[in-house]
Amino acid sequence: MTQKVLSTSPRAQRAYQLVCELQQRFVAKLDSISAQFGDNRPYLPFEWLRDAGRHGGGTRYMASDARVYNRASVNTSQVQYDDDAAKALASASAISTIIHPINPLAPSVHIHISWTEMKSGGGYWRMMADLNPAIPFEADKSLFQQSLQQAAGAQYLEAAAQGDRYFNIPVLGRTRGVTHFYLENYNSGDFETDFNLARTVGCAAIDTYIEILNNALATRTAPTPADFAQQLDYHTLYFFQVLTLDRGTTSGLLVHDENDVGILASLPARLNRELLAAWQAKMPEPQDQLLKNMVACLPPVNPCPVEDDTKRALAQALRSHYRAHPEAIDMQASGNSTPPTVANHR
């Protein structure tokens, strides 16, 4: 089989159509940024299949313009188990994207929208959007916050609070980004209303980030060596958070090994290996061993590149760690909160 088989569920079909539309919206705008500020090189698609396509798969668009993007991907997928009665999961349809610009004065962004449907008939959305600058600018933060607040309406305060909890890094005493939005396990009881919220939030996050990126590249044109050094350290923190705290990344790697490079496509291209190793002393057991194993996967140079072979080694090290220490999953990040609208409809 060379094509992915998609879910027969009408809700899953609509969710997958939505995430694919968001993907095309974002890729087109990112390509326009490349045409204006870079070498006019488009994002390139790469396909992957779950169980040779029998249970779905996905497409990730990767940045090819090295004048603009340090590392960037826009991924969509749908995994479904219509033919497997033993699975409680019916399907999961998602867009997950991270953009790391080359210019340290332009912020990174992470956006995730997904619909998970169970064989029991239940389901829920995850909606995430967070701005991740190496060097913060208050105007960027305010614009991103205001746009998401307008898009989410009454759900914004809860999403902001959940996001701040999820992206907190306790051992470093800080959060990953400057503003966070996260609705976890969200279901108001009305699929149509929630679908429209997911689309509105996704479009707002994409369009506002493009506005911020365009302005940054047009006006912040002279970054200094100190700015690039600060970006390298921030990219190290981003790597640290993703591989030691991000529950979505860990879950994806534990479920299968057919898309390790795609799941870790959010990792920046380079990091400060010495800084990363220094954080091991701050980690509780057994996560200190996880970080030690992660550092061992990296080339012993500084700045340290993170290429596809390294991503595969990191994925295997993470799987080995959680198979040996399954209880450590509970040490990972969580929004740890349920929006009142969800609780009222359970």
Secondary structure by P-SEA (a helix, b strand, c coil): ccbbbbbccaaaaaaaaaaaaaaaaaaaaaaaaaacccccccbbbbbbbccccccccbbbbbbcccccccccccccccccccccccccccccccccbbbbbccccbbbbbbbbbcccccccccbbbbbbbbbbccccaaaaaaaaaaaaaaaccaaaaaaaaaaaaacccccccccccbbbbbcccccccaaaaaaaaaaaaaaaaaaaaaaaaaaaaccccccaaaaaaaaaaaaaaaaaaacccaaaaaaaaacccccccccccccccccaaaaaaacccccaaaaaaaaaaaaaccccccccccaaaaaaaaaaaaaaaaacccccccbbbcccccaaaaaac
